[in-house]
Amino acid sequence: MAPGDVRGPARLEIDRVPNGSQARLVWDLEVRRPILRTAARVARPLLQWGHDWVVSNGVAQFRRAATARTHET
């Protein structure tokens, strides 16, 4: 479960693919705070853009770190 402003189950699925693996985060979250629920209804495109930006940057940082560690050995 992810507690806080959002809540719900999440899981990481990892599949083998040619030349490596593929990871996918699957979640079913509920916005808990009333102010965020209102914002989600009013400004959904802006919130979606912000979310996508944060996730994209997090994935890029993870890939850089994982690749750097792979090449260190």
PyMOL Python script that loads the backbone (N, CA, C, O; Angstrom):
from pymol import cmd

cmd.read_pdbstr("""\
ATOM      1  N   MET A   1       0.835  -1.186   0.000  1.00  0.00           N
ATOM      2  CA  MET A   1       0.000   0.000   0.000  1.00  0.00           C
ATOM      3  C   MET A   1       0.884   1.255   0.000  1.00  0.00           C
ATOM      4  O   MET A   1       1.957   1.271   0.604  1.00  0.00           O
ATOM      5  N   ALA A   2       0.428   2.276  -0.669  1.00  0.00           N
ATOM      6  CA  ALA A   2       1.119   3.561  -0.687  1.00  0.00           C
ATOM      7  C   ALA A   2       0.322   4.538   0.180  1.00  0.00           C
ATOM      8  O   ALA A   2      -0.750   4.979  -0.234  1.00  0.00           O
ATOM      9  N   PRO A   3       0.812   4.885   1.361  1.00  0.00           N
ATOM     10  CA  PRO A   3       0.062   5.774   2.246  1.00  0.00           C
ATOM     11  C   PRO A   3       0.307   7.243   1.917  1.00  0.00           C
ATOM     12  O   PRO A   3       1.199   7.573   1.136  1.00  0.00           O
ATOM     13  N   GLY A   4      -0.491   8.120   2.518  1.00  0.00           N
ATOM     14  CA  GLY A   4      -0.281   9.554   2.353  1.00  0.00           C
ATOM     15  C   GLY A   4      -1.388  10.196   1.538  1.00  0.00           C
ATOM     16  O   GLY A   4      -2.568   9.910   1.740  1.00  0.00           O
ATOM     17  N   ASP A   5      -0.996  11.076   0.603  1.00  0.00           N
ATOM     18  CA  ASP A   5      -1.971  11.789  -0.220  1.00  0.00           C
ATOM     19  C   ASP A   5      -2.721  10.852  -1.146  1.00  0.00           C
ATOM     20  O   ASP A   5      -3.870  11.107  -1.506  1.00  0.00           O
ATOM     21  N   VAL A   6      -2.076   9.782  -1.524  1.00  0.00           N
ATOM     22  CA  VAL A   6      -2.726   8.746  -2.324  1.00  0.00           C
ATOM     23  C   VAL A   6      -2.587   7.429  -1.576  1.00  0.00           C
ATOM     24  O   VAL A   6      -1.673   7.242  -0.772  1.00  0.00           O
ATOM     25  N   ARG A   7      -3.508   6.530  -1.856  1.00  0.00           N
ATOM     26  CA  ARG A   7      -3.468   5.246  -1.162  1.00  0.00           C
ATOM     27  C   ARG A   7      -3.962   4.155  -2.084  1.00  0.00           C
ATOM     28  O   ARG A   7      -4.892   4.363  -2.863  1.00  0.00           O
ATOM     29  N   GLY A   8      -3.347   3.007  -1.997  1.00  0.00           N
ATOM     30  CA  GLY A   8      -3.782   1.873  -2.791  1.00  0.00           C
ATOM     31  C   GLY A   8      -2.647   0.922  -3.078  1.00  0.00           C
ATOM     32  O   GLY A   8      -1.487   1.220  -2.794  1.00  0.00           O
ATOM     33  N   PRO A   9      -2.981  -0.225  -3.643  1.00  0.00           N
ATOM     34  CA  PRO A   9      -1.961  -1.230  -3.926  1.00  0.00           C
ATOM     35  C   PRO A   9      -1.124  -0.873  -5.149  1.00  0.00           C
ATOM     36  O   PRO A   9      -1.598  -0.242  -6.094  1.00  0.00           O
ATOM     37  N   ALA A  10       0.134  -1.299  -5.099  1.00  0.00           N
ATOM     38  CA  ALA A  10       1.042  -1.123  -6.229  1.00  0.00           C
ATOM     39  C   ALA A  10       1.960  -2.333  -6.278  1.00  0.00           C
ATOM     40  O   ALA A  10       2.269  -2.938  -5.251  1.00  0.00           O
ATOM     41  N   ARG A  11       2.392  -2.678  -7.485  1.00  0.00           N
ATOM     42  CA  ARG A  11       3.321  -3.798  -7.628  1.00  0.00           C
ATOM     43  C   ARG A  11       4.245  -3.534  -8.809  1.00  0.00           C
ATOM     44  O   ARG A  11       3.896  -2.835  -9.760  1.00  0.00           O
ATOM     45  N   LEU A  12       5.430  -4.114  -8.715  1.00  0.00           N
ATOM     46  CA  LEU A  12       6.413  -4.020  -9.780  1.00  0.00           C
ATOM     47  C   LEU A  12       6.440  -5.356 -10.504  1.00  0.00           C
ATOM     48  O   LEU A  12       6.691  -6.392  -9.888  1.00  0.00           O
ATOM     49  N   GLU A  13       6.183  -5.341 -11.802  1.00  0.00           N
ATOM     50  CA  GLU A  13       6.220  -6.552 -12.619  1.00  0.00           C
ATOM     51  C   GLU A  13       7.469  -6.492 -13.494  1.00  0.00           C
ATOM     52  O   GLU A  13       7.720  -5.492 -14.167  1.00  0.00           O
ATOM     53  N   ILE A  14       8.242  -7.563 -13.479  1.00  0.00           N
ATOM     54  CA  ILE A  14       9.469  -7.626 -14.278  1.00  0.00           C
ATOM     55  C   ILE A  14       9.369  -8.828 -15.210  1.00  0.00           C
ATOM     56  O   ILE A  14       9.153  -9.956 -14.769  1.00  0.00           O
ATOM     57  N   ASP A  15       9.527  -8.571 -16.492  1.00  0.00           N
ATOM     58  CA  ASP A  15       9.451  -9.617 -17.506  1.00  0.00           C
ATOM     59  C   ASP A  15      10.775  -9.720 -18.239  1.00  0.00           C
ATOM     60  O   ASP A  15      11.472  -8.724 -18.432  1.00  0.00           O
ATOM     61  N   ARG A  16      11.113 -10.927 -18.641  1.00  0.00           N
ATOM     62  CA  ARG A  16      12.284 -11.117 -19.503  1.00  0.00           C
ATOM     63  C   ARG A  16      11.900 -10.770 -20.929  1.00  0.00           C
ATOM     64  O   ARG A  16      10.835 -11.143 -21.421  1.00  0.00           O
ATOM     65  N   VAL A  17      12.791 -10.051 -21.569  1.00  0.00           N
ATOM     66  CA  VAL A  17      12.629  -9.703 -22.983  1.00  0.00           C
ATOM     67  C   VAL A  17      13.970  -9.976 -23.659  1.00  0.00           C
ATOM     68  O   VAL A  17      14.986 -10.123 -22.979  1.00  0.00           O
ATOM     69  N   PRO A  18      13.984 -10.046 -24.980  1.00  0.00           N
ATOM     70  CA  PRO A  18      15.267 -10.250 -25.659  1.00  0.00           C
ATOM     71  C   PRO A  18      16.286  -9.199 -25.200  1.00  0.00           C
ATOM     72  O   PRO A  18      15.973  -8.009 -25.156  1.00  0.00           O
ATOM     73  N   ASN A  19      17.466  -9.626 -24.871  1.00  0.00           N
ATOM     74  CA  ASN A  19      18.568  -8.751 -24.448  1.00  0.00           C
ATOM     75  C   ASN A  19      18.334  -8.038 -23.121  1.00  0.00           C
ATOM     76  O   ASN A  19      18.883  -6.956 -22.909  1.00  0.00           O
ATOM     77  N   GLY A  20      17.533  -8.613 -22.219  1.00  0.00           N
ATOM     78  CA  GLY A  20      17.379  -7.953 -20.918  1.00  0.00           C
ATOM     79  C   GLY A  20      16.061  -8.231 -20.242  1.00  0.00           C
ATOM     80  O   GLY A  20      15.524  -9.337 -20.297  1.00  0.00           O
ATOM     81  N   SER A  21      15.555  -7.197 -19.603  1.00  0.00           N
ATOM     82  CA  SER A  21      14.286  -7.308 -18.891  1.00  0.00           C
ATOM     83  C   SER A  21      13.515  -6.004 -19.029  1.00  0.00           C
ATOM     84  O   SER A  21      14.066  -4.970 -19.405  1.00  0.00           O
ATOM     85  N   GLN A  22      12.230  -6.079 -18.716  1.00  0.00           N
ATOM     86  CA  GLN A  22      11.353  -4.915 -18.792  1.00  0.00           C
ATOM     87  C   GLN A  22      10.598  -4.841 -17.478  1.00  0.00           C
ATOM     88  O   GLN A  22      10.021  -5.834 -17.034  1.00  0.00           O
ATOM     89  N   ALA A  23      10.599  -3.663 -16.849  1.00  0.00           N
ATOM     90  CA  ALA A  23       9.899  -3.459 -15.585  1.00  0.00           C
ATOM     91  C   ALA A  23       8.686  -2.565 -15.822  1.00  0.00           C
ATOM     92  O   ALA A  23       8.714  -1.638 -16.631  1.00  0.00           O
ATOM     93  N   ARG A  24       7.635  -2.873 -15.098  1.00  0.00           N
ATOM     94  CA  ARG A  24       6.388  -2.112 -15.225  1.00  0.00           C
ATOM     95  C   ARG A  24       5.807  -1.940 -13.826  1.00  0.00           C
ATOM     96  O   ARG A  24       5.669  -2.915 -13.087  1.00  0.00           O
ATOM     97  N   LEU A  25       5.465  -0.705 -13.458  1.00  0.00           N
ATOM     98  CA  LEU A  25       4.812  -0.427 -12.188  1.00  0.00           C
ATOM     99  C   LEU A  25       3.311  -0.377 -12.422  1.00  0.00           C
ATOM    100  O   LEU A  25       2.827   0.404 -13.242  1.00  0.00           O
ATOM    101  N   VAL A  26       2.576  -1.214 -11.696  1.00  0.00           N
ATOM    102  CA  VAL A  26       1.122  -1.281 -11.838  1.00  0.00           C
ATOM    103  C   VAL A  26       0.520  -0.821 -10.519  1.00  0.00           C
ATOM    104  O   VAL A  26       0.868  -1.344  -9.461  1.00  0.00           O
ATOM    105  N   TRP A  27      -0.379   0.153 -10.578  1.00  0.00           N
ATOM    106  CA  TRP A  27      -0.984   0.639  -9.340  1.00  0.00           C
ATOM    107  C   TRP A  27      -2.452   0.976  -9.531  1.00  0.00           C
ATOM    108  O   TRP A  27      -2.913   1.220 -10.646  1.00  0.00           O
ATOM    109  N   ASP A  28      -3.160   0.985  -8.444  1.00  0.00           N
ATOM    110  CA  ASP A  28      -4.575   1.356  -8.402  1.00  0.00           C
ATOM    111  C   ASP A  28      -4.738   2.280  -7.199  1.00  0.00           C
ATOM    112  O   ASP A  28      -5.120   1.847  -6.112  1.00  0.00           O
ATOM    113  N   LEU A  29      -4.441   3.560  -7.415  1.00  0.00           N
ATOM    114  CA  LEU A  29      -4.381   4.511  -6.322  1.00  0.00           C
ATOM    115  C   LEU A  29      -5.630   5.376  -6.249  1.00  0.00           C
ATOM    116  O   LEU A  29      -6.280   5.661  -7.255  1.00  0.00           O
ATOM    117  N   GLU A  30      -5.941   5.778  -5.034  1.00  0.00           N
ATOM    118  CA  GLU A  30      -7.064   6.669  -4.757  1.00  0.00           C
ATOM    119  C   GLU A  30      -6.504   7.941  -4.127  1.00  0.00           C
ATOM    120  O   GLU A  30      -5.700   7.872  -3.198  1.00  0.00           O
ATOM    121  N   VAL A  31      -6.923   9.092  -4.625  1.00  0.00           N
ATOM    122  CA  VAL A  31      -6.511  10.364  -4.038  1.00  0.00           C
ATOM    123  C   VAL A  31      -7.305  10.552  -2.752  1.00  0.00           C
ATOM    124  O   VAL A  31      -8.536  10.526  -2.767  1.00  0.00           O
ATOM    125  N   ARG A  32      -6.599  10.740  -1.639  1.00  0.00           N
ATOM    126  CA  ARG A  32      -7.231  10.802  -0.323  1.00  0.00           C
ATOM    127  C   ARG A  32      -7.607  12.218   0.103  1.00  0.00           C
ATOM    128  O   ARG A  32      -8.679  12.423   0.671  1.00  0.00           O
ATOM    129  N   ARG A  33      -6.755  13.184  -0.157  1.00  0.00           N
ATOM    130  CA  ARG A  33      -7.005  14.546   0.328  1.00  0.00           C
ATOM    131  C   ARG A  33      -8.044  15.236  -0.544  1.00  0.00           C
ATOM    132  O   ARG A  33      -7.931  15.236  -1.769  1.00  0.00           O
ATOM    133  N   PRO A  34      -9.061  15.825   0.089  1.00  0.00           N
ATOM    134  CA  PRO A  34     -10.115  16.511  -0.668  1.00  0.00           C
ATOM    135  C   PRO A  34      -9.587  17.602  -1.599  1.00  0.00           C
ATOM    136  O   PRO A  34     -10.097  17.761  -2.708  1.00  0.00           O
ATOM    137  N   ILE A  35      -8.582  18.351  -1.171  1.00  0.00           N
ATOM    138  CA  ILE A  35      -8.040  19.415  -2.021  1.00  0.00           C
ATOM    139  C   ILE A  35      -7.415  18.845  -3.290  1.00  0.00           C
ATOM    140  O   ILE A  35      -7.513  19.443  -4.362  1.00  0.00           O
ATOM    141  N   LEU A  36      -6.780  17.696  -3.165  1.00  0.00           N
ATOM    142  CA  LEU A  36      -6.184  17.069  -4.348  1.00  0.00           C
ATOM    143  C   LEU A  36      -7.245  16.476  -5.263  1.00  0.00           C
ATOM    144  O   LEU A  36      -7.094  16.489  -6.484  1.00  0.00           O
ATOM    145  N   ARG A  37      -8.319  15.955  -4.676  1.00  0.00           N
ATOM    146  CA  ARG A  37      -9.414  15.447  -5.517  1.00  0.00           C
ATOM    147  C   ARG A  37     -10.042  16.578  -6.321  1.00  0.00           C
ATOM    148  O   ARG A  37     -10.347  16.417  -7.502  1.00  0.00           O
ATOM    149  N   THR A  38     -10.231  17.720  -5.675  1.00  0.00           N
ATOM    150  CA  THR A  38     -10.779  18.886  -6.381  1.00  0.00           C
ATOM    151  C   THR A  38      -9.826  19.338  -7.480  1.00  0.00           C
ATOM    152  O   THR A  38     -10.246  19.606  -8.606  1.00  0.00           O
ATOM    153  N   ALA A  39      -8.544  19.421  -7.148  1.00  0.00           N
ATOM    154  CA  ALA A  39      -7.549  19.828  -8.138  1.00  0.00           C
ATOM    155  C   ALA A  39      -7.535  18.859  -9.317  1.00  0.00           C
ATOM    156  O   ALA A  39      -7.391  19.280 -10.464  1.00  0.00           O
ATOM    157  N   ALA A  40      -7.683  17.561  -9.041  1.00  0.00           N
ATOM    158  CA  ALA A  40      -7.682  16.564 -10.112  1.00  0.00           C
ATOM    159  C   ALA A  40      -8.841  16.777 -11.071  1.00  0.00           C
ATOM    160  O   ALA A  40      -8.707  16.544 -12.272  1.00  0.00           O
ATOM    161  N   ARG A  41      -9.970  17.215 -10.552  1.00  0.00           N
ATOM    162  CA  ARG A  41     -11.128  17.470 -11.421  1.00  0.00           C
ATOM    163  C   ARG A  41     -10.960  18.759 -12.216  1.00  0.00           C
ATOM    164  O   ARG A  41     -11.353  18.829 -13.380  1.00  0.00           O
ATOM    165  N   VAL A  42     -10.381  19.771 -11.595  1.00  0.00           N
ATOM    166  CA  VAL A  42     -10.291  21.093 -12.211  1.00  0.00           C
ATOM    167  C   VAL A  42      -9.087  21.220 -13.138  1.00  0.00           C
ATOM    168  O   VAL A  42      -9.189  21.792 -14.223  1.00  0.00           O
ATOM    169  N   ALA A  43      -7.963  20.693 -12.714  1.00  0.00           N
ATOM    170  CA  ALA A  43      -6.707  20.913 -13.445  1.00  0.00           C
ATOM    171  C   ALA A  43      -6.056  19.596 -13.867  1.00  0.00           C
ATOM    172  O   ALA A  43      -4.833  19.465 -13.822  1.00  0.00           O
ATOM    173  N   ARG A  44      -6.853  18.643 -14.267  1.00  0.00           N
ATOM    174  CA  ARG A  44      -6.318  17.321 -14.594  1.00  0.00           C
ATOM    175  C   ARG A  44      -5.178  17.357 -15.619  1.00  0.00           C
ATOM    176  O   ARG A  44      -4.165  16.695 -15.395  1.00  0.00           O
ATOM    177  N   PRO A  45      -5.289  18.091 -16.727  1.00  0.00           N
ATOM    178  CA  PRO A  45      -4.173  18.092 -17.692  1.00  0.00           C
ATOM    179  C   PRO A  45      -2.857  18.583 -17.080  1.00  0.00           C
ATOM    180  O   PRO A  45      -1.797  18.031 -17.374  1.00  0.00           O
ATOM    181  N   LEU A  46      -2.917  19.610 -16.236  1.00  0.00           N
ATOM    182  CA  LEU A  46      -1.709  20.121 -15.605  1.00  0.00           C
ATOM    183  C   LEU A  46      -1.138  19.100 -14.623  1.00  0.00           C
ATOM    184  O   LEU A  46       0.073  18.884 -14.593  1.00  0.00           O
ATOM    185  N   LEU A  47      -1.992  18.475 -13.826  1.00  0.00           N
ATOM    186  CA  LEU A  47      -1.534  17.462 -12.884  1.00  0.00           C
ATOM    187  C   LEU A  47      -0.960  16.250 -13.620  1.00  0.00           C
ATOM    188  O   LEU A  47       0.040  15.676 -13.188  1.00  0.00           O
ATOM    189  N   GLN A  48      -1.585  15.867 -14.719  1.00  0.00           N
ATOM    190  CA  GLN A  48      -1.081  14.738 -15.515  1.00  0.00           C
ATOM    191  C   GLN A  48       0.293  15.061 -16.085  1.00  0.00           C
ATOM    192  O   GLN A  48       1.193  14.221 -16.060  1.00  0.00           O
ATOM    193  N   TRP A  49       0.455  16.280 -16.599  1.00  0.00           N
ATOM    194  CA  TRP A  49       1.750  16.695 -17.127  1.00  0.00           C
ATOM    195  C   TRP A  49       2.809  16.643 -16.037  1.00  0.00           C
ATOM    196  O   TRP A  49       3.901  16.123 -16.266  1.00  0.00           O
ATOM    197  N   GLY A  50       2.506  17.172 -14.853  1.00  0.00           N
ATOM    198  CA  GLY A  50       3.452  17.167 -13.744  1.00  0.00           C
ATOM    199  C   GLY A  50       3.822  15.751 -13.317  1.00  0.00           C
ATOM    200  O   GLY A  50       4.989  15.449 -13.066  1.00  0.00           O
ATOM    201  N   HIS A  51       2.823  14.899 -13.240  1.00  0.00           N
ATOM    202  CA  HIS A  51       3.056  13.498 -12.869  1.00  0.00           C
ATOM    203  C   HIS A  51       3.950  12.820 -13.899  1.00  0.00           C
ATOM    204  O   HIS A  51       4.922  12.157 -13.539  1.00  0.00           O
ATOM    205  N   ASP A  52       3.628  12.982 -15.165  1.00  0.00           N
ATOM    206  CA  ASP A  52       4.419  12.360 -16.231  1.00  0.00           C
ATOM    207  C   ASP A  52       5.860  12.851 -16.209  1.00  0.00           C
ATOM    208  O   ASP A  52       6.786  12.075 -16.443  1.00  0.00           O
ATOM    209  N   TRP A  53       6.054  14.147 -15.928  1.00  0.00           N
ATOM    210  CA  TRP A  53       7.392  14.726 -15.864  1.00  0.00           C
ATOM    211  C   TRP A  53       8.185  14.106 -14.724  1.00  0.00           C
ATOM    212  O   TRP A  53       9.338  13.716 -14.909  1.00  0.00           O
ATOM    213  N   VAL A  54       7.574  14.012 -13.548  1.00  0.00           N
ATOM    214  CA  VAL A  54       8.252  13.435 -12.383  1.00  0.00           C
ATOM    215  C   VAL A  54       8.609  11.972 -12.637  1.00  0.00           C
ATOM    216  O   VAL A  54       9.734  11.553 -12.361  1.00  0.00           O
ATOM    217  N   VAL A  55       7.665  11.195 -13.158  1.00  0.00           N
ATOM    218  CA  VAL A  55       7.919   9.773 -13.412  1.00  0.00           C
ATOM    219  C   VAL A  55       9.001   9.609 -14.478  1.00  0.00           C
ATOM    220  O   VAL A  55       9.895   8.777 -14.323  1.00  0.00           O
ATOM    221  N   SER A  56       8.934  10.379 -15.541  1.00  0.00           N
ATOM    222  CA  SER A  56       9.932  10.287 -16.609  1.00  0.00           C
ATOM    223  C   SER A  56      11.335  10.577 -16.081  1.00  0.00           C
ATOM    224  O   SER A  56      12.282   9.864 -16.413  1.00  0.00           O
ATOM    225  N   ASN A  57      11.471  11.610 -15.271  1.00  0.00           N
ATOM    226  CA  ASN A  57      12.771  11.937 -14.698  1.00  0.00           C
ATOM    227  C   ASN A  57      13.240  10.862 -13.730  1.00  0.00           C
ATOM    228  O   ASN A  57      14.428  10.540 -13.699  1.00  0.00           O
ATOM    229  N   GLY A  58      12.340  10.304 -12.945  1.00  0.00           N
ATOM    230  CA  GLY A  58      12.705   9.228 -12.032  1.00  0.00           C
ATOM    231  C   GLY A  58      13.189   7.996 -12.772  1.00  0.00           C
ATOM    232  O   GLY A  58      14.167   7.366 -12.370  1.00  0.00           O
ATOM    233  N   VAL A  59      12.511   7.656 -13.844  1.00  0.00           N
ATOM    234  CA  VAL A  59      12.918   6.498 -14.657  1.00  0.00           C
ATOM    235  C   VAL A  59      14.284   6.760 -15.283  1.00  0.00           C
ATOM    236  O   VAL A  59      15.135   5.871 -15.302  1.00  0.00           O
ATOM    237  N   ALA A  60      14.498   7.958 -15.790  1.00  0.00           N
ATOM    238  CA  ALA A  60      15.789   8.288 -16.400  1.00  0.00           C
ATOM    239  C   ALA A  60      16.918   8.199 -15.375  1.00  0.00           C
ATOM    240  O   ALA A  60      17.992   7.682 -15.683  1.00  0.00           O
ATOM    241  N   GLN A  61      16.686   8.696 -14.160  1.00  0.00           N
ATOM    242  CA  GLN A  61      17.700   8.614 -13.106  1.00  0.00           C
ATOM    243  C   GLN A  61      17.977   7.162 -12.744  1.00  0.00           C
ATOM    244  O   GLN A  61      19.132   6.776 -12.563  1.00  0.00           O
ATOM    245  N   PHE A  62      16.938   6.364 -12.637  1.00  0.00           N
ATOM    246  CA  PHE A  62      17.117   4.947 -12.325  1.00  0.00           C
ATOM    247  C   PHE A  62      17.936   4.256 -13.403  1.00  0.00           C
ATOM    248  O   PHE A  62      18.855   3.495 -13.100  1.00  0.00           O
ATOM    249  N   ARG A  63      17.604   4.523 -14.659  1.00  0.00           N
ATOM    250  CA  ARG A  63      18.347   3.896 -15.761  1.00  0.00           C
ATOM    251  C   ARG A  63      19.817   4.284 -15.745  1.00  0.00           C
ATOM    252  O   ARG A  63      20.688   3.439 -15.949  1.00  0.00           O
ATOM    253  N   ARG A  64      20.096   5.575 -15.499  1.00  0.00           N
ATOM    254  CA  ARG A  64      21.493   6.016 -15.439  1.00  0.00           C
ATOM    255  C   ARG A  64      22.230   5.306 -14.308  1.00  0.00           C
ATOM    256  O   ARG A  64      23.357   4.845 -14.490  1.00  0.00           O
ATOM    257  N   ALA A  65      21.601   5.219 -13.155  1.00  0.00           N
ATOM    258  CA  ALA A  65      22.243   4.565 -12.006  1.00  0.00           C
ATOM    259  C   ALA A  65      22.433   3.072 -12.268  1.00  0.00           C
ATOM    260  O   ALA A  65      23.492   2.520 -11.970  1.00  0.00           O
ATOM    261  N   ALA A  66      21.422   2.424 -12.819  1.00  0.00           N
ATOM    262  CA  ALA A  66      21.514   0.981 -13.083  1.00  0.00           C
ATOM    263  C   ALA A  66      22.570   0.704 -14.143  1.00  0.00           C
ATOM    264  O   ALA A  66      23.320  -0.265 -14.022  1.00  0.00           O
ATOM    265  N   THR A  67      22.644   1.521 -15.162  1.00  0.00           N
ATOM    266  CA  THR A  67      23.623   1.341 -16.226  1.00  0.00           C
ATOM    267  C   THR A  67      25.038   1.599 -15.704  1.00  0.00           C
ATOM    268  O   THR A  67      25.970   0.882 -16.066  1.00  0.00           O
ATOM    269  N   ALA A  68      25.200   2.600 -14.872  1.00  0.00           N
ATOM    270  CA  ALA A  68      26.521   2.916 -14.317  1.00  0.00           C
ATOM    271  C   ALA A  68      27.014   1.749 -13.472  1.00  0.00           C
ATOM    272  O   ALA A  68      28.186   1.381 -13.553  1.00  0.00           O
ATOM    273  N   ARG A  69      26.144   1.167 -12.672  1.00  0.00           N
ATOM    274  CA  ARG A  69      26.536   0.037 -11.832  1.00  0.00           C
ATOM    275  C   ARG A  69      26.873  -1.188 -12.670  1.00  0.00           C
ATOM    276  O   ARG A  69      27.784  -1.945 -12.337  1.00  0.00           O
ATOM    277  N   THR A  70      26.138  -1.377 -13.755  1.00  0.00           N
ATOM    278  CA  THR A  70      26.387  -2.517 -14.643  1.00  0.00           C
ATOM    279  C   THR A  70      27.771  -2.400 -15.280  1.00  0.00           C
ATOM    280  O   THR A  70      28.479  -3.397 -15.419  1.00  0.00           O
ATOM    281  N   HIS A  71      28.150  -1.197 -15.660  1.00  0.00           N
ATOM    282  CA  HIS A  71      29.429  -0.987 -16.341  1.00  0.00           C
ATOM    283  C   HIS A  71      30.613  -0.924 -15.392  1.00  0.00           C
ATOM    284  O   HIS A  71      31.758  -0.975 -15.842  1.00  0.00           O
ATOM    285  N   GLU A  72      30.369  -0.814 -14.082  1.00  0.00           N
ATOM    286  CA  GLU A  72      31.457  -0.746 -13.111  1.00  0.00           C
ATOM    287  C   GLU A  72      32.117  -2.105 -12.913  1.00  0.00           C
ATOM    288  O   GLU A  72      33.291  -2.164 -12.550  1.00  0.00           O
ATOM    289  N   THR A  73      31.394  -3.193 -13.141  1.00  0.00           N
ATOM    290  CA  THR A  73      31.948  -4.532 -12.878  1.00  0.00           C
ATOM    291  C   THR A  73      32.816  -5.028 -13.993  1.00  0.00           C
ATOM    292  O   THR A  73      33.350  -6.134 -13.915  1.00  0.00           O
TER     293      THR A  73
END
""", "prot")
cmd.dss("prot")
cmd.show_as("cartoon", "prot")
cmd.util.cbc("prot")
cmd.orient("prot")
